[in-house]
């Protein structure tokens, strides 16, 4: 069997890669590529066994060969050799009656292009052009979406880091409410970082140079997927943590407006458990299910949607609770504004402002597509959902940091560096009142220090 030149070998592998990637766009990406390669390996092994078992003809002929695309028998000089389209192609059912051909030259050598590349006509084995154009359009759209959310997460990350520095450096801003804001900012930052790290690992993994079959085997091995699996787990944890810090913000504000008169106990430690601990309860079972039942590639595919509900249910639950609290808080704000119409003639405008500022803090926009699951949305609706979800999620951290840090009145009063040296050992009357009066002088265990600017 004549060996194929290295450049032709490499070109065939690259061609196979692109065929698999483009064919996999609507079906599930890496999973289709992995299945295609497994089928290609089976096709190659069957071809090699067949070539080893069949006797050679007498006289001049083009030698049997496997050119990394199709299995070729011995060919008679000056003729065209036709074989069926290889069965490993993802679209084989559409082209199973098609043929791929090569020419055997009069000198007993297969006809080549540029002296090295094997010539073959596989036009009957290609997927329909209309479908390919549609998939190329979907691919370009997804690339645009990736650029969009990468810009959004990068901008959010820079803004969130700055906001965290402001809330932690200035002593006057240290209180329960701002500590909760800081944890929310941190969850946004971790979410943005985990998404970008996951994308970088996937790009590195699927962008590696493939020169030989061993590279394919290394690329698709479970060991090579460990890094992107770890990034996938981290991303799911950060997304859950982000949603549960939305819930903490909602619960805290609800307690402040409605429940504060019934209890002065501080729940900051419980908020920490709810925000950072609850996601672990759901991520660990999901990770175990993926490892035991769907240990494929980077765990990004959801062939069995039952396992995905382990992550989806707590997100939906937190979103629904936030929506109920949001409606209850708006009702309370509306009642208070109506009771003071003389003092607040523009109470409707104030209510609208309160509504708009609470929506990003509670993650209320998540409710818009809460019941439009991935299985139910197709076509244009799916792309609309993906666009708005990626846009809002990626830029939300930036919006929250601006609204609840840089546009905050308390932060604006701390623009001078005198805030850095503020000492809480000189209590003001307001501080004593916030602590429950001068006689108690202290705070509940686990409660962050209060400041005369922000209180609880």
N, C-alpha and C positions, 0 to 999 in steps of 0.2 A: 504494500500500500504506500503510495507516494505521500510524503508528508506535506502538509500545507505550510506555506511561508508564514513567519511570525506575524508580519503586518496584516496578512489576510485573516489569520486566526484572531487577532485582536479586533479587526474590523467586524468580523462576524459576531463576536461577543457583544460589542457595542451596539451593533444593529439589533441583536436579540434583546438587549437591555431596553432600548427605546421602544421596540415593539411591545414589550411587556408593560412598560410604564404607561404608554399611551392607551393600551387596551385596558389597563386597570383603573383608569380614572373613575368610571361610574361604579366599579365593583368592589373596591376596597384596597387599592394601592399595593402595599408591600405583600399582603397575603396572596394576591394573584401572582405577583412576581415570584414568590417562593414556590407556589404550586407549579407555575410554568417551568421553573428550573428543575424541580423534581421530575416532571414529565419529560423534560429535555434529557436529563440523565438517563432515564429509562429508555428513551428512544435511542440514545447513543449506544447504550450497552447492548440493546437488541441488534443494532446495526453492526457493531463489532463482532458479535457472536455469529451473525449471518455471514459476514465476510470471511470469517475464519473457517466456516464449515463448508462453504460452496467451493467446488473445484474450479480451477482457472481454465479458460478456453485456450485453444492453440492459436498460434499466429500472432499478428499485431492487433492490439486492442488498447483502449484507455482503461487504466487500472481502476478497480473498485475503490471507493473512498468515502469518507465521511467528512464533509467540508464545514462542519459545525452548524449547518442549516438543514441539510437533507442527506439521506443515505443513498449513494449511487452505486449501481451494479457495474460490471464491466461493460464498456461501450464499444461498438464497432466503429472503425475509422470512417469519417465523413458522414456521420449520422447524428441525429438529436436523440438524447436519452430523456425519457419522461418518467417521473415518479410522482406518487400522490403527495399532496401537501402533508407535511409532518403533523402528527397528531398532538404534539405538545403546544401548538399555537392556541392561545386563549379563545380565539374565534373559530376553532376548527370545525364546529358544527355548521358554520356558514359556508365553509370552503372545502368540505370533506370530499366533494366530487372534483375539485380542481387539481391541476397538475403543475409541477415545477420542472423546468427542463434545463439541460446543459448540452453543449455541442462537443462531440469528440472529433478532433482534427484528423486530417488525413495522415499525419505523422504518428498517430496513436497517443497524442497528448490532449488533455482537456483544454479547451479554448479559454484563454485568460484575458483580463483587461489590464493594460499597462504592464504586461509582462509578468505580473505576480498575482493580481486579484482574480479569483475564479469568476468566470462569467456564468450567469444563470438568469433565467426568466421566471420570476416567482409572482408575476402579476396576478395570476389566478388564485394565489394563496393570500393575497393582501385583503385586509378588511375593507369594506365598502368605503369609498371616498367620502360620502356624505357623513357617515358615522365618524370618520377620522377628523373631519373638519369640525364637527360638533364637539368632539372630545378636546381638540386643540383649543377651541374657544373656551371650554370649561376650564382647561388648564391655565390659560392666560388670565381668566377671571379669578381663579384661586391664587395665582401669583400676585395679582393686584390686591386681593384681600390680605395677603400676607404682608405686603408692603404697608398697607393701611394700619393693621394692628401692631406691626413692629414700630412704626412711628408713634402710635398712640401709647404703647407700653413704655417706650424709651422716654417720651416727654413726661409721662406720669411718674416714672421712676425718678427722674431728676427732680421733679417738683416735690415728690413725697420725701425724698432724702432731705431736701432743704426744710420742709415742714417739720420733719422729725427733729432736726437739729434745733429749730426754733423752740419747739415745745419742751425739749429736754434741757436746753442750755439756760433759758431764761427762768429764773426761780419763781418769778411772780406768776408764771403760767402753770405751776405745778399743782394740780388738783385732780379729783376723781374724773371729772368730765373730760379734761384735756388728756389725762392718762388713757382714757378709753379711746379718744380720738387718735392718740399716738399709736395704740395697738391696731386700730383700724388702718391707719396709714402704713404700718409695718406689714399688715396682711396684704394690702394692695401692692406694696413693694415686692414682697416675696412672690406674689402671684405673677407680677410682671417679669421678675427675674427667672422664675421657673419656666415660664412660657418661652422666653428667649433662649434659655439654656437647652430646653428640649428641642427647639427648632435648630439650634446650632449642632447638637449631637446628631439629629436626623440628617441634616445636610452633609455633615462629615461622613456619616455612615453610607448614605446612598450616593455621595459624590466621589467616593474613593475610586481610584483607577483599577479597572479590571483587565488583566492581561492574559489570564489563563484560568482553567477550570478550578484550580485550587483557590484562586481569589474569590470565585463565586461561592465555593463551599465555606470559606472563611467569612465572607460577607453575610451569608444566611445562617450561620451557626448561632446557637443559643448564647455562647460565650460573648460573641460580638454584640449581642443585643442587651447585655447587662446594663451598660451605661444609659441607653435611652429608656430602658425599663425603669431604672431608678429615677430618671428625670420625669417619667410619666407619673410615677407614684408621688413624687414631690409636688408635681403640678396639681394633681387631684387633691392632695392634702391642702395646698395653699388656696385652691378655689373654695373648698369647703370652709376653711378657716375664715376666708374673706366673707362668705355668706353668714357665718355665725357671729362675726363681729358686727355685721349689719344688724343681726338680731340683738346683740348686746346693746348697741346704740339705741334701738327701738325700746327695749325693756328699760334701760336707764332713763330715757326721756319720759316714758310712760310713768315710771316710779316717781320721777321728779315732779311731774304735773299732777298726777292723780293719787299716787300711793304714798307720797312723802309725809303726809299728815298722820299716817297710821304707824309709821316706823322710822326711827332715826338710825337704824342699824346699817352699817356699811357692807355692801355686797361685792366689793371690788375683787376679792379673791375668788368668789364664785363666778364673776364675769370672766376672769382669766381661765378658769376651768372650762366654762362654756365656749369661749372663743377659740382657745388653743387645744383643749382636751377633747371636746366632742368630735372633731373630725377624725381623730385616731380611732374612735369606736367604729367608724364606717370604713375608713381606708384599709384597715387591717383585714377585715373579712373580704373586701373586694380584692385585695392583693392575693389573699389565699385562694380565692375562686379563680383568678386569672392564672395563677401558677399551677393549680391542679387541673383546671378544665380548659383553659385557653392560653396555654403557654406558647404563644406565637408572636414572633417579631417583637415589637416594642409595646405590646399590650394596648395599642391605640385602636384596634378593631373590636367591634362588639357583635360577634356572630350570634351569640346567645344574649339577647337583650335583658334577660332575667338578671344576669350579673351586673349589668350597667345600672339597673334600678337600685343596687346597693348604694351607689353614689347619687343617683338622681332623686330618690325619695327624700333624704335629709335636706337637699337643696330646695325641693318643692315645699317641704314642710316649713323650713325657715322663711321662705318667701311668702307663704300664705299667712304665717303668724305676723310677719312684718306688715303685710297689707292690712290685717285686722287692727293692729296697734296704730298704724298710720291713720286709718279711718277714725278710730276712737280719739286720737290726739287732735285731729282736725276738727272733730265735733266739739271737743273741749275748748280749742282756740276760738272757734266760731262763737260759742256761747259767751266766752269772756269778752270778745270784741263787741258783740251785740249789746252786752250789758254795759259797755262803756262807749256807746256810740257818740255821746257828747264829747268825750275826750279823744275819740278816734273816728273822725268823720269819714276817713278813707279805710274803714275796717275791711271792706272787700278787697282792696288792694293789698292790705297787710296779710289777709288770709291767703291770697294768691301767692304772695312772696314766701310765706311760711310753707305753703304746699310745694312750691318749686325747689326750695332749699332742702326740704325733707326727702324728696324723691331720690336724689343720689345718695343721701346719707343712709337710707333704709334699703336701697337697691330695689325700689318699687318697679323700675322699668323691666325687671326680670319677669314680672307677672304678665307682661304683654304677650310673650310667647310661651307662657308656662305650660299650656296644654297643646301647643304646636310642637309635638315631639319630632325627632328626626325620622321616625318611621312614617309619620303622617304627612310630612311636608315633601312635596316633589316639585320639580320644574321651577318656574319663576318664584313661587312662594318660598321655596327652600333657599334660593339665592337671596331673596329679600330678608329672610330671617337671619341667614348667616351674616349678611352685611350689617344689619342693625345690631345684632348681638356682638359681633367683633368690634364694631365702632364704639358702642356704648361701654362695653367692658374694658376696652383698652384705654379710652380717654376718661373713664370715670374717676380713676385715681387722681388725675390732674385736676378735675373739677372739684372733687371733695377737698383736696389739699388747699385749693384757692379759696373755696367758700368758708371752710372751717379752720383755716389758719391765717393765710395772708390777708383775707378780707375781714377777719375778725377784729372787733374793736379792741379787745384786750391785747392782741398782738400788736396793733398799731400804736398802743400806748407804750409798748416796750421797745420802740425803735432805738431808743438811746441805750447805751451800754450800762447805764445806772441800774438796770433791772438785774444785771448779772450779780451785783453785790448786795441785793436786797436780803435783809436778815429777817427771818420769821420770829426771831426772839423779841421783836418789838411789835407786839400785837396792836392792831387798831381796833376801835369799837366795832367796826363791821366784822372783823375777823373773829372777835369774841362772840358776836351774835351768831356767826356761821357755825361756831363750835358749840353753840347751845348755851351761851352765857358765860360770864366771867368766872362763876363759881366752879364750872366743870373743868375748864382748861385742859383739854386733851382730845384725843380722837380714838375711834374704835380701832381695835387691832386689825392690822392688814390694810388700813386706809392710807392712801397717799397723803402727803402733807397738803394742807389747805393754803391758799394764798388770798390776800385781801382783794385780789382782782377778780378771780373766777369762781371762788366758792366751790360747791359740790356740783 
